Amino acid sequence: MTGVIAFFLSAASAYLVLNYQRLARQTLRSIRVRLTRYRRKAALEQLHMERAELHDGFAKLSKGLALSDRLEPDGRVVDAERDDV
């Protein structure tokens, strides 16, 4: 009788351990996913700020610069002497 009780108790504890491991893996994965999302969001915000700073810097540099060539309506800069382009 004691052997049967010990067997069922060990089987029940093994079931609980396996379920706990599964739950622990799922929890760890969800924590990693959230951390990765947070890091990606922070990296994108940093890149956005850097891009804005670069744009502002280039805009300041370009003020007062005259183009020596002709600017086409599509945004291309062409040589003022060449009309065949």
N, C-alpha and C positions, 0 to 999 in steps of 0.2 A: 504494500500500500504506500509506503514512504517513497519507494522508487517511482511509482506512478505520479505522485504529487510533485516530486522533484523534477520529473520529466516535463510535466505540464508547466511548472513554474519556469523552467529554463527555456521552454519553447515560447512562452509568453514574453519573457524578457528578451529573447532574441528578436522576436517580432517588434517589440518596442524599440530596440536598438537600431534595427534596420529602418524603421519609420523615422526615428530621430535623425539618422544620417541623411536620409532623403530630404527631410525638412531643413536640416542644416545646410545641405548643398544648395537647395532652392533659395534659402535666405542669403547665403553668401553670393550667389549669382545675382540676385536682385540688388544687393548692395553694390556689387561691381558695376552693374548696368547704370545705376543711379550716379555713381561716382564718374563713370565714363561720360555720361550725358552732361554732368556738371562741368567736367574738364573741357569738353568740346564747346559748350556754351561760353565758358570763360575765354577759351582760345579764339573763338569767333568774335567776341566782343573786343578782345585785344587787337586782333587784325583789323577790325572795323575802325578802331581809334587810330591805329597807325596809318591806315589808308586815308582817313580824313586829314591827318596831319600832313601826309605827303601831298595830298591834293591842295591843301591850303598853301603849303610851301611852294609848290609849282605855280599856283595861281599868283602868288606874290612875285615870283621870279619872272613870270611872263608879262606882268604889267609893265607898260612902257616900252616893250620890245616891238619894234616895227618889223613886219615881214618884208624881206627884200624881194620876195616873189609874189605871185598872184595866188589868191585863195579861191578855189573853185567852189561852187555851191554845194558839192558833195563833201567838202572838207579837205580835199587834196590841195597841197601846195605845189604849184607848178612854176617852172622857170618863166619869168616875165618875157624873156626874149623868144621863147618857143611857143608858137600857137598851134602846132600840129598835134598836141597831146590831148 
